[in-house]
Amino acid sequence: MKYIGIILLFVCPLMAQTADLTVAAASISPAYLSRADSSEKIEGRRLYLWSIAALSAGNAADAASSWRRPEANPVLATPGATFGTQTLLIKSGLVGASLLLERWALHHNPRLYKPFAWINIAVGGGLGAVAARNASLP
């Protein structure tokens, strides 16, 4: 019985994504909010998808290099705390929230694919640099 909520948490969004609501949405949404036709090539979309991979890899490398070490970032942990499960969830939640905001913005303005891609690549590279620094510490 307690697993029904967890199953619904995953099944309902999947059902909503697979439902064909494009005709209904096109008839009620204003023209300036309409998405580009799926047959049109959106410039920068492939770069954006690769940038998500770079951001995720940088985040994972930083988390792995920080595991069970003192956390210096006050946003992620209290002073003197070590990087653990709670800190990992906060860090992953922040990255996930930023990707959700990007997705929402891209839904309304597909011209933002390239700028968001370069931001994600820069942040992923920065996190990779932090991971390299963490690995060099004793």
Secondary structure as UniProt FT lines:
FT   HELIX           3..18
FT   HELIX           22..28
FT   HELIX           31..33
FT   TURN            38..39
FT   TURN            43..44
FT   HELIX           45..66
FT   TURN            67..68
FT   TURN            74..76
FT   TURN            79..80
FT   HELIX           85..108
FT   HELIX           110..112
FT   HELIX           113..136
//
